[in-house]
Amino acid sequence: MRHVPVLTREVLEILQPGRGGLFIDATAGNGGHSRAILENSPADLRLIAIDRNPATLGVAAEHLEPFQNRVRLLQGDFRDLAALLPGQTPGTVEAILYDLGLSSFLLDQPDLGLSFQRDDPLDMRFDPGAGFPAYQLLAETPEPELADLFYQLGEIRESRRLAARIKSARPPVQTTGQLAAIARSVIRRRGRIDPATRVFQALRIAVNDELDALRETLPQAEKLLAPGGRLAVISYHSLEDRIVKNFLRESRELERLTRKPIQPSEAERRENPASRSAKLRGARKLPEAVFLTGK
Ligand SMILES: C[S@@+](CC[C@H](N)C(=O)[O-])C[C@H]1O[C@@H](n2cnc3c(N)ncnc32)[C@H](O)[C@@H]1O
């Protein structure tokens, strides 16, 4: 199933594709936001769409087919944003979008091991060719560090017991089903959300080193933007949102367009429950004269 893009109207309001020029979708996914940008743009808008996951780019290619002359798809990590754009001099990009985290398309891919609704190998890498699978991380990380990981990235109060159960499991945890069963037996359910949700999210963030990738990409995006260029970031986790919020607050080259993050309407949450934790922040690169004089 193709992923449903989140906060699309609000993203377009921030990025203003009507201005044309070079746009970057740093998390192309199935190309939902990319397509909305292209549909609302003049013919001179060109788009570079990047994703770590090769399979998702295959779907994006189909979805963006009507605009194929204006789109370039790149498989890569936005952590290396500047290096991914050969010959791209700083200050030439009109807009950059990040829609972080996971898509429903990736969740549905059995070989990625991201869903606790099935029993698949526990891999979790967005790019299956890079880094180490989640089951290896569980096997090689000492118990205290594993507990810290679940406490910090998942705010899991029972993190010590969880780590102990994972480390003592026989056979060792290798599948999504095994991990989900341990999570459900150790963590008390609060409300309707499955206790495995935060365990899977925390482990996925660690496996893909998502917070460091975000910290490393934002300064590159800031440099790539042209004066007046726009940045939009959708996050789904409080630690991600904090990184974005602090970066925008401290930047001397970007002006915030959103003081408080934009969240999905009741209607969007109802129609697309996966949007429920989304927070969108936007910024505009200041005209050069302003920051050259030290503002
Ligand atoms: C929420 S989805 C994006 C959905 C997309 N906006 C759409 O409308 O289809 C997030 C995407 O970001 C990708 N991703 C996550 N971390 C990445 C990184 N460091 N570099 C590039 N892509 C990344 C994931 O593979 C996933 O496809």
Ligand as a Chemical Component Dictionary entry (heavy atoms), coordinates in Angstrom:
data_LIG
# 
_chem_comp.id                   LIG 
_chem_comp.type                 NON-POLYMER 
_chem_comp.pdbx_formal_charge   0 
_chem_comp.three_letter_code    LIG 
# 
loop_
_chem_comp_atom.comp_id 
_chem_comp_atom.atom_id 
_chem_comp_atom.alt_atom_id 
_chem_comp_atom.type_symbol 
_chem_comp_atom.charge 
_chem_comp_atom.model_Cartn_x 
_chem_comp_atom.model_Cartn_y 
_chem_comp_atom.model_Cartn_z 
_chem_comp_atom.pdbx_ordinal 
LIG C1  C1  C 0  7.553  9.301  6.490 1  
LIG S1  S1  S 1  8.426  8.588  5.189 2  
LIG C2  C2  C 0  8.304  9.784  3.893 3  
LIG C3  C3  C 0  7.031  9.681  3.113 4  
LIG C4  C4  C 0  6.957  10.655 1.950 5  
LIG N1  N1  N 0  6.927  12.016 2.394 6  
LIG C5  C5  C 0  5.741  10.362 1.082 7  
LIG O1  O1  O 0  4.901  11.257 0.929 8  
LIG O2  O2  O -1 5.643  9.254  0.564 9  
LIG C6  C6  C 0  10.079 8.752  5.681 10 
LIG C7  C7  C 0  11.099 8.253  4.673 11 
LIG O3  O3  O 0  12.364 8.756  5.060 12 
LIG C8  C8  C 0  13.329 7.796  4.731 13 
LIG N2  N2  N 0  14.503 8.098  5.553 14 
LIG C9  C9  C 0  14.621 7.975  6.891 15 
LIG N3  N3  N 0  15.841 8.360  7.281 16 
LIG C10 C10 C 0  16.503 8.756  6.160 17 
LIG C11 C11 C 0  17.811 9.278  5.917 18 
LIG N4  N4  N 0  18.698 9.454  6.895 19 
LIG N5  N5  N 0  18.149 9.589  4.638 20 
LIG C12 C12 C 0  17.268 9.421  3.622 21 
LIG N6  N6  N 0  16.011 8.911  3.802 22 
LIG C13 C13 C 0  15.647 8.596  5.060 23 
LIG C14 C14 C 0  12.678 6.465  5.023 24 
LIG O4  O4  O 0  13.294 5.440  4.267 25 
LIG C15 C15 C 0  11.228 6.740  4.610 26 
LIG O5  O5  O 0  10.976 6.299  3.299 27 
# 
loop_
_chem_comp_bond.comp_id 
_chem_comp_bond.atom_id_1 
_chem_comp_bond.atom_id_2 
_chem_comp_bond.value_order 
_chem_comp_bond.pdbx_ordinal 
LIG C1  S1  SING 1  
LIG S1  C2  SING 2  
LIG S1  C6  SING 3  
LIG C2  C3  SING 4  
LIG C3  C4  SING 5  
LIG C4  N1  SING 6  
LIG C4  C5  SING 7  
LIG C5  O1  DOUB 8  
LIG C5  O2  SING 9  
LIG C6  C7  SING 10 
LIG C7  O3  SING 11 
LIG C7  C15 SING 12 
LIG O3  C8  SING 13 
LIG C8  N2  SING 14 
LIG C8  C14 SING 15 
LIG N2  C9  SING 16 
LIG N2  C13 SING 17 
LIG C9  N3  DOUB 18 
LIG N3  C10 SING 19 
LIG C10 C11 SING 20 
LIG C10 C13 DOUB 21 
LIG C11 N4  SING 22 
LIG C11 N5  DOUB 23 
LIG N5  C12 SING 24 
LIG C12 N6  DOUB 25 
LIG N6  C13 SING 26 
LIG C14 O4  SING 27 
LIG C14 C15 SING 28 
LIG C15 O5  SING 29 
# 
